[in-house]
């Protein structure tokens, strides 16, 4: 039997309109570097006494489907993930297109994911995939994302025919740290920022219903959280001083890239952010840095998540 090879796989993606039901094939190909979304069988331990030094075989349980997707930060396909994370964007413009994603507690869209292993004709198909959280580093040289999923079911037995034989692929347009910007959106009150991370988390608490089907059936959104960290040159003022005083600040994090005449970007603009004070490590003979955790907090205006690229719609 041949060994399956990672370089011979593709990840297919398509929005669903009905739970537990695959749509008509019109899939997109998502870039990925690591994929661990799959079935946890949750088999039941059997502690029955059996007059033997060995234990009993486990029994079938109610399988769930969690997992994680890691990918390069592609400023085109990131829109599909943002729609799963936050909902249908409002799109304006005529190229470049500006996609503004909602910030609310509405039910999220969900999708079919299929890890297509063409060399062994195995196609791991997951239905009702919900994106719980999405994270990235604005300043890391290798611009990547991490997406945590919760899904309804993985088709069993594993299909041996691909969901879509002719999925649509796009050329990646990868975010570049040289174009990343972390600021207060208007001035320089944060000082000199050298690093920044962000995570948007739906805090979903999926439930297994007594409805005769395995796995999670509903995916309620919990408290929506924007959080992360920043690292600044320690000057006794700026971001560190804001954290020390407990003063809220605006925080804008922009990931972008320019290729030729095109500049694409993802801007997360949070009007009210709390910076959490931490002790500044005072060691070594070189310059000192302040590393601060942050989270977006309630205020008169909600955060905005705006993606600008050449994709007509999501």
Phi, psi and omega in degrees: 000135180289150175274131178296141183240134182299323184288352180257018180252161170225155174249114179265147185218139173202136176296146173255157174244347180223137182297143177060019184230121177288137178284173172296138187301123171199053192281155171253155174261124177261137174290147175205152175246339179207141184216117181234021179282123182186176188281131168257110189291342180047049181295149184271131174289143180242102182267019181300134176295135189223013179054043181213147175289350181255153179280174180273159172294145177288163181249157179303144178239201179256097187292145175239165184229087172259178174154179187226144175241130173242144187205160167296156180275088181267121185284001171263299185286346177301334180297325178295320179289321179296325176294319176297322184287319190238336181121179184295124179281160169266124185250130177230171179090174182224032180098097007289155179260141181248117182252115180254118185268145182287156173235096183204188181248022179294160174301143184267152171297165179217168192210163169270133172239138177222120173274106186269110178258085189296326187289338178242008178055046173238131187229092183290105188253124180245134178250157177058042179283120179249135179270114183275316179209154182224132184223150175202165180248121186288332190248353179296140183299317176272105186278109183229164176233157174233127183236125179258125185247154167228132186229167182279312181200154169252127184299130180227128002290161182297128180301149178250004176236132183297146181297315180225117183285345182223064180290158181271128177248152175233155176285130182292145177232089193278135175300147182235133182298337178296337180258001181285141180226131173234120185204182173272009176082350184216327185218215185230031184293341179277348182081209182266106183266128182249348181203151178198137179234151180220144173222132173250122190233124177280348182048047178293144175235079185295153184235143173265114183272155174276069186237013176080004177238149184283160171081187180287141179242331177231149188228069182292140178279135176268220177283119179288127184235131167251121183209173180165211180209157171224152177237125186234154169299126183279115179235010181076005182220210173054224186301320180298318180293322176299318178295317181299321182274352183069030182267127177291151180219160169280143178223123179239125181239120185241125171251133187207172174201147174239122176232114184065234181269000185256134171237117177251153183205156168235118182243123174250112186245115184244111185294330184230111181230135175262125175265130182264122182294137172226152177295133179280122177298127180245085182211153180085173185254359181262186183296154182260153180229147175255124176252120187237134169279155178215158172210144175285139181235167183293152179189192183292336183229137179277161174298157173241144177234111189234123178249128179242121180198198182253015177277127186294317182200161174240000000 
